[in-house]
Amino acid sequence: MPSSVPNKRIRKSPAARRAEIVATAAVVALAEGLECITLRRIADELGVRPGLISHYFPAVEDLVAEAFGHAAAAELDELLPADRGATTPTRHLARFLALTSGEAYDDISRLWLNARHLSRYRPALRERVAVQEASWRDRLVGLVRDGVACGEFRTGDPMLAAIRILVVLDGIGMLVNSADTADDPPEVRLMPATTAEGELGLPPGTLTAAAPK
């Protein structure tokens, strides 16, 4: 006997639908790369018609840029929250460097490499990469300034110190595309932490010891 209750599909608001599309594209980007984002692929993932995706993103390049921005911003908020609560600057920085130096960070490292390469040819993506680079830099600069203000860090130029730390972190991130890093000395993964200790006047081993176990 057929149900007397009609099977109504819940209609999402435009903002909710757009956010769903971007979040789905970000998942694809992290797992497979930005090149795998197509209007049809995202439509298939969501079980909708490609026309619905093109309604929100007539140009797939805009969706690619949004997907990267969403993924990079979400990772930043997870790795280095703007609100550190009662955590000291040293412990907050130690946590950030421990997470970004581990294998769990490999997917976002690959995404950054992917985005920077493709941004040479895609203006929308190039603009979003620049925005995220500034966000990551500003978040770390803010933390360094907090540490200086409370006497934990010592540097005459928080901006320069933060940039140097991020440059080393980016360099280590390039190792994710190496065929085999098993023979690399363990100290390689610790280079961002040792660089930060030198830049911020911390005794060697401070950030490694302060990292969450």
C-alpha positions as CSV (number, residue, x, y, z in Angstrom):
1,M,0.0,0.0,0.0
2,P,1.6,3.3,-1.0
3,S,2.4,5.8,1.8
4,S,0.0,8.7,2.2
5,V,2.9,10.9,3.2
6,P,4.4,12.6,0.1
7,N,8.2,12.1,-0.4
8,K,9.3,15.7,-0.5
9,R,12.9,16.5,-1.1
10,I,14.2,19.1,1.3
11,R,15.1,22.2,-0.6
12,K,18.3,23.8,0.5
13,S,18.9,27.5,0.6
14,P,21.2,28.9,-2.1
15,A,23.9,29.6,0.5
16,A,23.7,26.1,1.9
17,R,23.8,24.5,-1.5
18,R,26.7,26.6,-2.6
19,A,28.6,25.7,0.6
20,E,27.9,22.1,0.0
21,I,29.3,22.2,-3.5
22,V,32.4,24.0,-2.4
23,A,33.0,21.6,0.5
24,T,32.5,18.5,-1.7
25,A,35.0,20.0,-4.3
26,A,37.5,20.6,-1.5
27,V,37.3,16.9,-0.5
28,V,38.0,15.9,-4.0
29,A,40.9,18.3,-4.2
30,L,42.5,17.0,-1.1
31,A,42.1,13.4,-2.1
32,E,42.8,13.5,-5.8
33,G,44.0,17.0,-6.9
34,L,42.5,20.2,-8.2
35,E,42.5,18.8,-11.8
36,C,39.9,16.3,-10.8
37,I,37.3,19.0,-10.0
38,T,34.8,19.1,-12.9
39,L,31.2,20.2,-12.8
40,R,30.1,16.7,-13.7
41,R,32.3,15.1,-11.0
42,I,31.0,17.3,-8.3
43,A,27.4,16.7,-9.5
44,D,28.0,13.0,-9.4
45,E,29.3,13.2,-5.8
46,L,26.2,15.1,-4.7
47,G,23.8,13.1,-6.8
48,V,22.5,16.1,-8.7
49,R,22.5,17.3,-12.3
50,P,25.6,19.1,-13.6
51,G,23.3,22.1,-14.4
52,L,22.8,22.7,-10.7
53,I,26.6,23.0,-10.2
54,S,27.0,25.3,-13.2
55,H,24.1,27.5,-11.9
56,Y,26.4,28.4,-8.9
57,F,29.7,28.1,-10.7
58,P,29.3,28.8,-14.5
59,A,33.1,28.6,-14.8
60,V,34.8,25.5,-13.2
61,E,37.9,27.6,-12.6
62,D,36.0,29.6,-10.0
63,L,34.9,26.3,-8.2
64,V,38.6,25.1,-8.2
65,A,39.7,28.4,-6.6
66,E,36.9,28.2,-4.0
67,A,37.7,24.6,-3.2
68,F,41.3,25.3,-2.6
69,G,40.5,28.3,-0.5
70,H,38.0,26.3,1.6
71,A,40.5,23.5,2.2
72,A,43.4,25.7,3.0
73,A,41.4,27.9,5.4
74,A,39.9,24.9,7.1
75,E,43.4,23.4,7.6
76,L,44.7,26.6,9.0
77,D,41.9,26.8,11.6
78,E,42.6,23.2,12.6
79,L,46.4,23.5,12.7
80,L,46.8,27.0,14.2
81,P,43.5,28.3,15.6
82,A,43.3,32.0,16.0
83,D,42.0,31.6,19.5
84,R,44.6,29.7,21.5
85,G,42.7,29.9,24.7
86,A,44.8,29.3,27.7
87,T,47.6,27.6,25.7
88,T,50.9,29.4,25.9
89,P,52.4,30.7,22.6
90,T,55.2,28.2,22.9
91,R,52.9,25.2,23.2
92,H,50.6,26.6,20.5
93,L,53.5,26.9,18.1
94,A,54.8,23.5,19.1
95,R,51.5,21.9,18.3
96,F,51.4,23.6,14.9
97,L,54.9,22.5,14.0
98,A,54.3,19.0,15.2
99,L,51.1,18.6,13.1
100,T,52.6,20.2,10.0
101,S,55.7,18.0,10.2
102,G,53.7,14.8,10.4
103,E,52.2,12.5,7.8
104,A,48.7,13.8,8.5
105,Y,49.8,17.1,6.9
106,D,50.8,15.4,3.6
107,D,47.5,15.8,1.8
108,I,47.4,19.6,2.4
109,S,51.1,19.8,1.4
110,R,50.2,18.1,-1.9
111,L,47.3,20.5,-2.4
112,W,49.5,23.6,-1.9
113,L,52.0,22.2,-4.4
114,N,49.2,21.4,-6.8
115,A,47.6,24.9,-6.4
116,R,50.9,26.8,-6.8
117,H,51.7,24.9,-10.0
118,L,48.2,25.4,-11.5
119,S,48.0,29.0,-10.4
120,R,50.5,29.9,-13.1
121,Y,47.8,29.4,-15.7
122,R,44.6,30.1,-13.7
123,P,44.1,33.7,-12.5
124,A,41.2,32.9,-10.1
125,L,43.3,30.2,-8.4
126,R,46.4,32.5,-8.3
127,E,44.4,35.1,-6.5
128,R,43.1,32.6,-3.9
129,V,46.6,31.2,-3.3
130,A,47.8,34.7,-2.5
131,V,44.9,35.2,-0.1
132,Q,45.6,32.0,1.7
133,E,49.4,32.6,1.8
134,A,48.7,36.0,3.5
135,S,46.2,34.3,5.9
136,W,48.7,31.7,7.0
137,R,51.5,34.3,7.3
138,D,49.3,36.7,9.3
139,R,48.2,34.0,11.7
140,L,51.7,32.9,12.5
141,V,52.9,36.5,12.8
142,G,50.2,37.1,15.3
143,L,51.3,34.2,17.4
144,V,54.9,35.3,17.3
145,R,53.9,38.8,18.4
146,D,51.9,37.3,21.3
147,G,55.0,35.3,22.3
148,V,57.2,38.3,22.2
149,A,54.7,40.4,24.2
150,C,54.6,37.8,27.0
151,G,58.4,37.3,27.0
152,E,58.4,33.7,25.6
153,F,59.9,34.6,22.2
154,R,62.7,37.0,21.3
155,T,62.9,38.5,17.8
156,G,63.2,42.0,16.5
157,D,61.1,41.3,13.5
158,P,58.1,38.9,14.0
159,M,57.1,39.1,10.3
160,L,60.6,38.0,9.1
161,A,60.8,35.3,11.7
162,A,57.3,33.9,10.7
163,I,58.2,34.0,7.0
164,R,61.4,32.1,7.5
165,I,59.6,29.4,9.5
166,L,57.0,29.1,6.7
167,V,59.6,28.9,4.0
168,V,61.3,26.0,5.7
169,L,57.9,24.4,6.3
170,D,57.0,24.8,2.6
171,G,60.4,23.2,1.7
172,I,59.7,20.2,3.8
173,G,56.3,20.0,2.3
174,M,57.9,19.3,-1.1
175,L,59.1,16.0,0.2
176,V,55.6,14.5,-0.1
177,N,56.2,14.0,-3.8
178,S,59.5,12.2,-3.3
179,A,59.5,8.6,-4.2
180,D,61.1,7.5,-1.0
181,T,61.8,9.5,2.1
182,A,62.4,6.6,4.4
183,D,66.2,7.2,4.3
184,D,65.9,10.8,5.2
185,P,67.5,11.7,8.6
186,P,64.8,12.2,11.3
187,E,66.2,15.7,11.7
188,V,64.7,16.7,8.3
189,R,61.2,16.6,9.6
190,L,62.3,18.7,12.6
191,M,63.8,21.5,10.6
192,P,60.8,23.8,10.9
193,A,60.9,23.4,14.7
194,T,64.7,23.9,14.9
195,T,64.4,26.9,12.6
196,A,61.7,28.4,14.8
197,E,63.8,27.9,17.9
198,G,66.7,29.8,16.3
199,E,64.4,32.6,15.0
200,L,62.6,33.0,18.4
201,G,65.5,32.7,20.8
202,L,64.4,29.4,22.2
203,P,66.8,26.8,23.6
204,P,67.2,23.8,21.2
205,G,64.6,21.1,21.8
206,T,62.1,23.5,23.4
207,L,59.4,23.1,20.7
208,T,59.9,19.4,20.3
209,A,59.5,18.9,24.1
210,A,56.4,21.1,24.2
211,A,54.6,19.3,21.4
212,P,51.6,17.2,22.4
213,K,52.3,13.6,22.7
